[in-house]
Amino acid sequence: MIETYIPWSVHETAPGVYDWGQIDDRKDIDAFMTLCEERGLWLMVRPGPLINAEMTDFGYPAWVLLDPAVQAKSAAGSLHLDAAWGLHPPRPFPVPSYASETFYEAAGGWFDAICPVIARHLAPDGCVVAVQSDNETTYLFHDKPYATDYSDASLDLYRRFLAYQYGAIEALNAAYGTSFRAFDEIDPPRDCEIASAVDLPWHLDWVAYKEFQIRWSVSRIARMLKDRGLGSVPIFHDVAYQETTPHDVGRLEAAPEIDWVGMNCYCNKEQYRTVATRARFLTGTTRLPFVPEFGCGLWSHHQRTFTPEEHEFVTLSAYMNGLKAINFYMLVERERWQGSPITRHGDFRPTYAPFYERLGLFLKKYPLWEFERQRDALLLLNYDIGRHVAALSTLHVAHADLLGLPDELFDVEIDLGLRWDPRAESDPNQPGSWLGQIGRELLSRSVDFDIADTHTDPARFGLYRVIYLQSVDFMDPADQTSLLRYVEQNGTLVVGPGMPTLDPLLKPCRVLAQALDAPGRARVGEGELIWVEPSAIPALLDELAAPAAFRAENQTVQLSVHTRGGQTLLFAANPTAITITTNLTFAGCRTLTGIWGPPGRVQGNGEVAVSVPAYTVRIWDVHEGAGA
């Protein structure tokens, strides 16, 4: 299967003027799809309207972006700073507002032209098996809440969002402590103006609206595609990298117009933790753990192009941690792109291509998407913590947020009378976070897990024997209710560092606390609710964590077990710069046959010694007994 963008700006050369190969025969997309069918290749297409791809203006026609009625606006009031600009090579460009009706009229014209071409090639008779609804929709990476979008169109959508949320203006006034006569009178915050808890509803509603605008626009574009004849194949979307607000992956995938949501991944070898976290998050949250853009090469202005060894390590690490589908982006090099295994002239690059040839042969023998990764625990992010942290930030010029400045420069410190610090708990990668400690303790025992957030479909909770819930003073009452139901139905829910007694607006809410109001344990229905403080985590996990089938004595080596029927594969990753030799312990007598890495067999009764070179993944086919 292959994938291609179909760039709007390449084909619509002037308003209503299209080139499908009549002028430049390289633009004959119909001939390209026919060629795919002749060669027996399935095809995913990504017609935008945004495509990025390091193209000038990200594939939008310049005449669309330069229309003031299309442009997103920053929170700044001066004309010079009013438009939100994308600071992307080779030149900046004004960011479009995805609330603008003028923008959708222009995009609709593009879809009127391209969708009939795609429709002629839909599977099963044609090659097209999936279509993407827009690309990395996130205000062109202005993802801080007060950076953008304050255009008139966006403010109108914001007020409609509030009307839907509250139903009546009296309900909003009661929450805000205001006396508005109509929703049309309400303006959003343009910076963090939180002085106390009474200011939270106004700010958190703006944060929630920014999430809503993404879902609304991606769903609308999907409907536009379906209305033009593309509804018989799946419609998907890709998130750039955000696992929290303004992206809400669980609720976006729950939209009826979207069949699945993926998340992109561009990582160097030192970023093993990022690769593992993203794969586990997609496995815990989505229908199809899929990376629509898995960095196979990089844009030319990236700080460090991947080496051939990094291609291998990062790819195998992603499969090891649960990915089922990868689009290698891009196997074939092009302008503004480098480090790909195939040159733009169609030649195999001798240092990069052999890994992909080998991987293709390996996947024919071991179709990893058919294997199931063994895990029984879920680490659950409290989605509302991310919202609070976003609201307590000050960055309201839609340029500075793309400059890579430290987030700490823009954090707002306000004492809301909370016992636990949301910012300290918001990032599990921070050494002092409760959920981060849970993850490290599990990995030290070679126990694998998935990651999700409290907006994930609750039906998924039943897949896990134990859920570790990140919580501070507050949590949404509906989310608490879903988790209490999980406990009642024979689940084990471990909560920390605190038990929520408030809702996100800091009003009393004791859905979980009514069952357990101090650190300890309580039976609830058929299951158990546990509140554990950080100091007690190791002892609790000694009790709760299921014994790993394989355990590495050197805890730096990460293990993962995948099974299919009676077949077992063991993965071992070394995410460090030195070779590690360690013992693997297990029950009984096992034979490990190397299928990736050094060939040959090792066998032992309860223990074998293995060596894993720096930044590599080894894979063994495991059999019980000796001499298998």
N, C-alpha and C positions, 0 to 999 in steps of 0.2 A: 504494500500500500504506500502511496506517496501523498504529499500535501502541497498545496500551493495557495498563496494569496492571489486575489484578482484585484489589482490596484485601481481604484476609482480614477485617480488623476492620470494614470497611463492611458486609459481608454476614453474618458470623456475629456477631450482636448479643449473644448469650449462649451459653454452651456448648450446642452442638447445636441452636440456634435460628437460622434463616436467613431473610433477607429478600431475595427475588429479584424484588421489585416489588410484593409483596402489600401492604406497608405504605407504602413510598416508591417510587413508580413510576419514579424515576430509577435505581433499582438493578436494573432488569430487563435483565440481561446477555444473556439469550437474545434479547430483542427487539432489542438493540443489534447482535448478530451477524447477525440476520436482516436488519436494515436495511443492514448492510455488503454482504450478498449481493445485496439488491435494487438497491443503487447500484453494484454491480460493483467493490467494493473488497476487496482481499486484506487480511488481518489477522494481525499477530503479537500473541500474548497473553503476559502476564507475571503468572502467578498466585502468585508468591512461593515460600515463605511470607513472605520479606522483600521489600518493594518500595521502601522509602525514600520517594521522591517528596515529601520534606518534609512528609509526613503526621505527625500526632501518633503517637508510638510506632512510626513507620515501617511502619504497616499491620499490626503484630502486635496481636491482641486483648490488652487490659490484663490479663484474667484468666489468660492464658498467661504473660505476663512476670512476674506477681507470684507465681507458683508457685516456691518455693525449689528444687524439683527440676529446674526448667528453667534456672535462672540460671547464667551463667558466673561464675567466681570469679577475683579478682586474686591476685597472689602475696603480698599483704599478709596478715598473720595476724589482725588485729583484726576484730571483727564489723562495725565501722563501715565499714571499707574492703574488706570481703571480696567483696562483689558488684562486678562490673564494670558501670559505668554508661555509657550513651550520653549525651554532653552535647550534645543536639540540641534546638533550639527546636521547639515552645514549652515543653517541659519535659524534664528528664532521665528516662531510663527504664533499668531493669536489662537488660543484654544477655543474650540467650539463649545457652546452650551448644549448639553444633551436634553435640555428642557425646551429648546427653541423650536417653534413650529416651522420657522423658515428653514432651519437645518433639516428637519424631517421631510419637508417638501422637496428639497434638493436631493436628499438621500433616496427618497421615493422615486425620483426620476432615474437615478442610477440603478436602482433595483428593477424598475420597469424595463430597463435595457438589458441588464445582465441575467436576471432570473430566467427568462425564456431560454437563454443559451444553456444555463445549468440544467433546467428542467428536461431538456432533450436528452440528457445523459444520466438521469437518475437511475440508481440500482432498483431492481435487479437486472434490468435489461441493459443499463448503462454502467458507467464506472463510478459515479458519485455516490458515496455511502454516507456522508455526513457533511453538514454545512455549519460554519461558525457564525454566531450572532455577535457582530462587532469583535473587538480585540482589546483585552486589558482595559476595559472601561473603568476609569478611575480618575477623571478630571485631568487626564494627561499627566498623571503622577503628582499632581497637586493634592495630596491625600490628607493634608492637615485640615481640620474642620473649618478654620476661619480664613483659609487662603483664597477660596473661591467656592461656589458660584453664586454671585449676587446680581446676575442679570435679571431684567424684568421678567423674563420667561421663567427663570428658576424661582424667583420670589412668588410668582403666581402659583407654581406647582407646590411650593412649600406651604402656602396658605391652604391649598386644597388638601394637602397631606394632614395639616392640623385639623381641618374640618372633619376629615375621615376619622382621625384618631379620637377626637373628643366628641363628635356628634353635635354638640351645642356649645355656643360661645360661653354659656354660664359654667360649663364644666371646665373649660380652659381657664376662665377667670378664677375659679375656685382653686385650681392647681397653681396658678401663677401669682395669685393675690393681686389681680388687676381688675380693671373695669372696662374692658374693650366692649364696643357695641357690635362688632362684626369681625370675622377673621381677616377681612381685607385691611384692617387697621394695624395688623401685627407685622413688625419687622424683626428679622432674626438678629442674634448677637453677631457683631463683627470682630469681636476679640473676646478673650475671657474676661467677663465682668462679674465673676462669682465672688461674693464676699461672705456668704453663708449658705446654708442648705436651702433657704427660700429661693435662691437664684438658680438652683439646679434644674427645675423643670424646663425653663426657657432654653438653657444651653443643651441639655440632653436631648430635647426635641429637635434641635438643629443638627446634632450629631446623628440622630436616628433618621432625619430627613435625608442627610447626605448618603446614607446607606440605601434609603428608599429610592432616591433618584437613580442610582446605579441599577437596582433591580427593575425599576419601572422602564428605564431606557433599553436595557438588554432584552426585556420581555417584549417591549414594543417593536424593536427591530426584528426579533424572532417572528412576531406576528406578521410583520411586513413581508418577510421571506416566505412564510407559509401561505399568506394570501396571494402570493405570486407563483404558487405552484410547487413549492419546495417542502411541503409538509409530510411527504411520504418517507423521508429519511430523517434521522436524528438531527436535532439542532443543539449545539453545545456552545459553551463560552469558556474563555480562559482568563484566570486571574493572574496578575503579574507575579505577586509574591506575598500579598497581605493575608495574614491568617486572622485578622481582627478588623475592626472598623477602619475605613468605611466599607470594607467588604464583609458580607455576611454570607459565607459560602453555603451554609445549610439552608437558609431561607431563599437564596437565589436558586439553588437546585430544586427547591420545593415549588418554584413557580411553574405553572402548568405548561408554559411555552418552552421550557428548557429541559432537555433530556439528561444532560449531565454537565458538571462544571469541573474543569481541570485547573491546575496551577503550574506555572512555568518554573524552570530551574536552571540557573546559570551559576555553577559553583566550581571553584578551584579545589585542589586536593585537600587543602587545609580546612575546608568547610564541610567536612564529613557530617558534623552535627546538624548543619542546616539541611543537607540532603536527607539524612535519616528522619529528622523532624518533619520535613515536608511530606515524605513518603508515608510516614505513620499518620499524619494529619489527613491526607487524602484517603488513606485506607479506613480511617475511623469516621470520616465525614461524608464521603461521596459514593455514588453508585458504581462508578468506574474509576479506580485510582489511576489517573491519567495525567501525564505532563505533555501538553500540546506543544511546548517549546522546551526541549531538553537540549541545553547548549552543546552543540556539536560544531565547534568553531565559535567565534565571537565577533561583535562589531569592532570596527577598526580603531575606535577611540577608547575601547576598554583598557583598563590599566594593565592587564596581563593576559595574553592569549594562552589558551589551554595547550599543554604539551600532550603528546600521544599517550603517555603514561596516565595523565589525568583523565583522559577520555575513558580509559579502561576502569580506573578505580572508581570514578564518580558514577559511571553507568552501572557497574555491578553493585555498588553500594545502594543505589536506588532500587534495583530489583530485590536485593537482599532485604530491604526494609518495607517491601510490600507493594511497589508499583506493579500494575498489571499491563499498562500500555504506555509507550513512549513514542513521541514523534521526534526523531533526531533532526534537530534544527541547527544548521542545515548541512546535510551530507555533501551537497554540492556548493562550492564556493561561488561568490558573486561579488559585485562591487560593494565596497564598504563592509566586507565580511572576510574573515581570514581564519586559518587553522582548521579547515574542513578536509575530510579524507578524499574528496574528489575535487579536482580543479575545475575552473569554469570552462576549460577546454575538454573536459570529459576524461582526463587521465586520473588514475589512482595515485595519490600522493604516497610514496613508498614508506614513510615513517608513520602515517596515520591510518591508511586503509587496511593494513593486515588485521587490526583488532576487529573491525566490522565484518570482514570476511570470516574470521574465526567465530565471532559472536553469532553470525547468521547460521553457521553450521551447528554451533552449540544449541541454539534455540530450536532447531529442527529435531534434535535428539532429546532435549529437555525443555519442553514448552513451559517456561516458568509461570505464565499466566494461568496454567491449569493446576499449578500447585497452590496449596494453602499454607500461609505462614502461621506457625503455631504461637498463639498468644491468648491469654484469658483476662487481661487487664486493660482498662481504658483510663487514660489521664484526661480529665475533663476541665477545659478552661471556662471560667466564669465570664461570659461575653460582656456582662455589664462592667466588669473591671476595666476592660479596654475602652469602653465609652467614657467612663469617668476620667481616665488618664488623658484621653483625647480632649475632653472638654476643658481640662485644667492645663491648657497650653496657650501660648501667645505667639502666633506667627500668622500675620494677617496680610502679608504681601505675597502675591502668588508668583514670586520669582525666587525668593530666598529659600523656600522649602526644597528647591531642586539643587542647592549648592553643596549638599553633603555636610552641612554644619552639624555639630553635636546636638542631639535632641535636648540635652541638659540645659542648653542656652535658652530654651523656650519653655521649660517647665515652670508652672505656677505653683507655688507652695502656699496652700491655704489650710488652716486647721478647721476641719469640719467635725471635730469631736469623735473621730473614729478610733477604735482600738487597734486596728490593723491597717497598715499602709498599702493602699491599692497599687501605688506606683512600684513599690518594692516587690509586690507579688505579681505584677503584670507580665513580667518576662521570666519564664521558667529557666532561661539560660543563665540568669543571675545566680551567683553562688548562694545567696541567702534566701532565695524564694522557697516556699514550702513545696510547691509542685516540682520545682527543680530538684529538690532533695529526694522526693519520691522517685523521680526518674533515675537519678544516679544510684540510689539504693537498689532499685530493680535491676539495672544494668550490671551492677557489681555482683549480682547473683545470677547473671546471664539470663534474666527473665525478660522476655520481649513484651511489647505493649503497643496499643494504638493511641492516638490523640484525637480529640474532638473538642467541641465547645457546647455550651448549654443551649444553643439554637439548633443543634443537630436533631434530626428526627428521633423522638424518644423511642420509636420502635426498634432502633438499633441498640439501645441500652441492654436489651435482653441477650445480646450476643456475648456479653462479658460477665464473668463470675464476680469480678471486683471492679468497682469504679472509684477512682481517686479524684475527688472534687475540690478544685481550687476555690476557696471562699474567704471573704473578709466579712465585714459587718453586714453587707447588703447583698441581696440577690433577688431577681425577679420572682414574684410569687408563683407565676405559671411554671417557671423552670423548676422551682422547688417542689411543686406538686407532682410534676412528671418524675422527678427523682425519688420522691417518697413512694410513688406507685411502683417504681422499679424495686425498691427495698421490700415493699409488701409482697411482691411476687418472687421472693426468694433471692433477691440480690443483696450484695454487700456493698454499702456505700461508706467510704472513708472520707471525712471532711476535715479541712484544715487550711490555714492555721486557725481560723475562727469559725464559729457557727453563726450563720446569718440570723439576725433578729430584726432587720430592716429591709424595706424594698429599696430600689435604686434611688428613689427620691428621699431616702432616709426617714420614711414613715414606718411605724411598727409593722412587722410582718414575721410571724413565728411558725411558718409551715413546718420546717424541719426542727426548729428549736423547741416546739411543743413536745417532741418526742425525746429530746436530749438537750439539756440546757447547761451542761458542764462537760469538760473532757472526760471521756469514758465510752461506754457501749450500751446500746439498748436494742432489744428485740422489737421489730415493727413488722407485724404480719408474719410472713414466712422468712423474712430476711433480717439483716442486722445493720444498724446505723452506728458508726464509730466516729468520734471526734478525737483526733490525735494531734498533740502538739509536736513541734519539731524534734524535741529531745527524745520522744518516745517512738519515732518512726522506725529506727532499725529493729527494735524488738518486735514491733507489730508486724513488720514485713517478714521477719523470721517465721512468724506464725502464718500469715495470710498468703504469702507468695507461693504459688505452686512450684515444687521443685523442678528445676530446669532439667530437660533431658540430657543436655550437655552443659558443662560449666568450665570456663577458662580460669585457671588459677591466677594468671595475670589478668587483672580486671580491665586493663586497657584494651584487650582484644574483645571485640564485639561479636557475639554469636547470634545466629538466627537459624531456625529449623523450619523447613518447608516439606510438606508431604502431599502425595497424590496416590490414593489407593494404598498399596503396601510399600510404596517407594518413599525413601527419606533422603533429602539433601541437607547437608550441613554447610552453612556459610560462616566464614570467619573474616572479619575486617580488622586491619591494623591501621588506625588513623593517625599514626605518628611517623616521624622522620627516621626511626631506627628499626631494624629488624627485631622482632620479638619471638623468642622461643618459650613455649609454655606447655604445661600439661593440660589436656582436656580430660575431665572426669565424667563418668557416666555409670549407669547400672548395667551389670552383666558383661558379656564378651561382645565386642563390636569390631567390624572390619571397615575401615575407611578407605575408599578408592578415590584417588585424586582425579577430578574431572575438569577442574580449572586451577591452574598452578602446576607445580611439579607433579608428573604422573607417578603411578605406583601405589602400593597399599601399605597401610599401617594397621596393626591390630593390637588389641590389648584387652585384658580383663579388668574393667573399671577405669582404665587410664591409658592414654597414649600421649606421646610428646610430638608437638608439631612446631614448625617454624613458619612465621608469616612475615615476609619482607615489608619494608616501609611502604606505606600508602598502597597496599594491595588488598585484594579480596581473594581468598581461596575457597573452593567448593569441593566437597566430597560427596560421593554416593555411599550411603551408610547401609550396612547389612548386619544383622545379628549373627553372632557366632564367629568362629575363626575360619580362615581360608575360604570365605564366601566368594 
